[in-house]
Amino acid sequence: MAYQAFTEEWAKAYKDRINTNANYREAARTWEWPLAFVLEADPSLGIEEERAVILDLYRGECRDARVGTKEDLESVPYVISADAYTWKQVMEGQLDPLAAMMRGKLKILKGDMGVLSGYVIAAKELVNSAQQVETEFPDGLA
């Protein structure tokens, strides 16, 4: 079953995939902070306002995944944002997340890049988990 990107249903399916990923569990065993992924608004694609998914990540486990509010984004220590096209490329394996960050396509809005750099393998495993969720992106994306 395909889920519309960055919705409550998608977040729950993503949580399940993260929690069944043994490689993520190992790579993130010392990570202890919530993280937000933001899908930027794009009215031309029918995304009228930004969508955020909050992941409560703690020591290799995703304790919760849900749609986040503006208040959540203020309190979460790590926020990564991109447009729909970039997220689609990352989730379909066409764009490496680290390369996307270096090129400014994935933007770190909040968080310590030094800390994040110590979790490169965990980040790749988060992407691998996302790639296992059947995701629907808006029509009109190449």
Secondary structure by P-SEA (a helix, b strand, c coil): cccccccaaaaaaaaaaaaacaaaaaaacccbbbbbbbbbbbccccccbbbbbbbbcccccccccccccaaaaacccbbbbbcaaaaaaaaaccccaaaaaaacccccccccaaaaaacaaaaaaaaaaaaacccccccccc
